[in-house]
Amino acid sequence: MSRAKLISGILLVAAAALFTLSLSWPRLQASLLYLPVDTAISHYWDSRETPSQQLQGLQQRAEKSIAIYPHYRYWDGLSLLYFLQGGDSSKPLNERRQAFERAIDAATVSLGRAPSQPRAWFRIASARAWLKYPPQEVIAALKMAVYTGRVDPSLFMARLTLGLSYLPMMDQEGIGLMRDQALLAWQLQPRQVTAALKNNTLLITRMEYLLAGAHSNVLTEMEASLGGDTR
């Protein structure tokens, strides 16, 4: 191989490497910018402590990351940050409403890019419930939260709590989904279900409506965990 051909080959490889780097750089830049947001969100899921003092800065980082590379994870993270802001009872009501609306908007964009996100669907359902959306709009998002992650222990209790509060307004499909969630929760998290029934976070009367008949044995177990028949 001549020297000229060798140099030409090296230049070609270098050009290809630079082109590849130029394509991947925005993604890497956005990832590095988003890293503190990832860390804060991970800490939240571990501790359930809202990073109240950091929310605005974290939201800005997420928005800048999205501007560079609009990955669905960045949109979902931004949605969660706005949802946490909306859940801060020390904030004025108008600020909380705006935060919940932004949480819904960001989650909707994220789901448009990656629909199988049960937490994002549930976040939309919860925000809609707080904002007093029409019941069917809350229920529609709640159904999707189940369909995209039926067996998700981290969501069993939250989905049941919200779902049972809308039970009188559900169609047979929704009722069936809540019945399925109740059975799974009792199978996998009986202590949490019992605790929620004792403090009336979950109403035993709603459980009776769901389980009486074909699943009366499960209902009997629940009542026994409360200290006897409660009907």
N, C-alpha and C positions, 0 to 999 in steps of 0.2 A: 504494500500500500504506500502511495506517495505521501510526502509530507503535507501537500496541499489537501489531499483527500482526508487525511487524519485530522487536520485542523478543521476542515469543513464538517466532519462527523461530530467532533467535540462541540463545535458551535451549534449544531443542530440539536444535540442532546441538551445543551445548556438553555437554548431557547425554549425547548419543550418543558424543561424543569421550571423555568421562569413563568411560562404560561400557566402551568398547573398550579404554581404557588399563587399567582395572581387570582386564580379562580377560588382557591381555598382560603385566601387571606381574610375576606369578609367574614366567613364563618368562624375562623379562629379568633378574629378580633371581637366579634359579637360574643363568643363563648367566654373569652377572658373578661369582657366587660360585665357579663351576666353572672360571673362566678360568685360575687358577694350575695347576689339575690338567691342563688342556689343554696348557699350556705345558710342564709337566714331562714329560708323555707324548710330546709332539712331540720334545723333547730326547732322551728315551730312544730313540725310533726312529731318530734321527739318529746318536747316539753309542753306543747300546747300554750306556750307563752307568746303573746302577740308582740312583735318588735315595734311597739307604738311610736317610739321616738325616731325610728329609722324608716318608717313606712314611706314618707315622701321621697327620701333619697333613693330608696330601693325601687320605687315606682319609676323615678326618672332614669335609673340605670336600665330597668327592663324596657322602657320606651326607647332609649338610645340603642339598645341591643336589637330591638325589633326594626328600627330604622336602618340598621346595617344589614341584618339578616333575619327576616321575619319567620323564624322557626315557631312551630306550634307550641313548644314548651315555654317559650318566652311570653307568648300571648296568655298561656294558662297561668304562668307565674304572676303576670300582671293582674289577671283576673282575681287570683287569690289575694294579692296585696290590697286591691280595692275592696274585696269582700271583707277582709279583716278590718279595714278602715270603717266600712259600713257597720260592722258589728261593735264598734267602740261606742258604748252608751254615753260617754262623756262628751261626745261630739254633738253639735247642733243637728236637729232633725233634717234640715235641708242638705247639710253636708253628707249625712249618712245616706239619704235617698240618692244623691248624686253618685256616691261611691258604689252603692249597690247596682245602680243602672250601668255604671262603667264596668263593674264586675261581670254583669250579664253580657255586655257588648264584647268585652275581651274574650270571655269564654266562648261566645258564639263564633268569633273568628277562629279561635283555636280548634273548635270542634269541626269547623268547615274544612280544616286541613287534616285533622285526625279525629274522626267521630267516636272512636272507642275509648272514651275517657269518662268512666262512671263518676269520678269526683267532680269533674267539670259540669256534667249534667245535673248532679245533685246540687252543686253550687248555684246553678241557674234556678232550679226549683226552689231552693231556700230563699234566694234573693227575691224571686217573684212572690213568694208567700209573704215575706216581710213587707214588700211594696204593695200588697193587696191586689195583685194581678187577678184576673178572672180565674176561678178555681181550675178550669180545664187547662189553662196554660201552665199552672203549677203542676198539675197531674201529668200532663204530657211530658214535661222534663223529668219528673220523678220516674215515670215508666222507662224512659231511656236510661236513667241512672241504674235501673235494675237490669234492663236488657243488655247493657254493655258491660256489666260486672255483677252477675247474679250472685256468685259466691265470693263476696268481698267482706270479710269479717269487720274491717274498719268502718263499713257503712251500714251494717245490719241495723244497729240501734237507731242511728240518725234517720235512715229511710223509714223505719217502722214508726218512729215518733211523728215524723211529718206525714207519712201516709195515713196513719190511723186518724189524724186530725181532719183529713179530707175524705175519709172513708164514705160518709153518707152521700158524697157527690161523685163517687167513682162508678164507672160501668163495670160489667162483669170481668172484663180484662184486667182492670186495675185492682179489683177485689181479689182476683186470682193471684196476681203478683204479690199483693200484700200477704195473702195466706201463705204463699210459698216462702216469703221472707220471714214470716213468723215461725214457720216450722224449722227453717234453717237456723234461725237465731236460737231457738230453743234447743236444737240439737247441738250447736257449736258454742253457744254462749249462755247457758241456762242461768248462771249467777247474775249476769248483767240484766237479763230479762226479768228475773225475780226482783232485783233491786228497782228496776224501772216500774214494775207493777206496784211495788210497795209504796213508792213515793208518788204514784199516779202520773208519772211521765208517760207511761202506757196505761190505758184504761182497760181493766179486766172485762168490762162490758163490750168493748170493741173486739177483744180477743174472743169472747163468747160468740159474737156475730160471725167472726172469721172461721172458728174452729168447731163449733157445735155441729154434731152430726158425724160426718166421716172422720173427723179428727178429735172426737170427744175424749179419747184417751189422753191426748196431749193436753187438752184443756184441764182434765182432772189432775194431771201432774203439775200444771201451773198452779192450780188452786191449792194443791197440797203443799206446794212450796211457800204459799202465803199463810199456811196454818189451817187449811180446811176449805170447804166449799164456801164461796163468797156470793153465790147467787141467792 
